[in-house]
Amino acid sequence: MSTTIHVSPELLASVDRRAGELGISRNRYIVRALVRAVESETAWSPRLVEELAAARDDPEGQRAMEELVRVVAANRTCKPPPEL
């Protein structure tokens, strides 16, 4: 699918330079960057998930998780906290 975006000439020059260094097209470089951004901004880090799971088995970790959930819930304004 084709789309149009607007970027500064400086950013476009940087994109072209980096894509050239990698030996790929500008389009491929931008698509890769977008995929990485979407995945990193919407997915939980595997390490975070592992550490949260490990905390369930530790009384001190359980207390820390409960405090974390309490603080997050108290500071959220739009929606309830996610289930952990």
Buried (B, 14 or more C-beta within 10 A) or exposed (E): EEEEEEEEEEEBEEBEEEBEEEEBEEEEBBEEEEEEEEEEEEEEEEEEEEEBEEBEEEEEBEEEBEEBBEEEEEEEEEEEBEEE
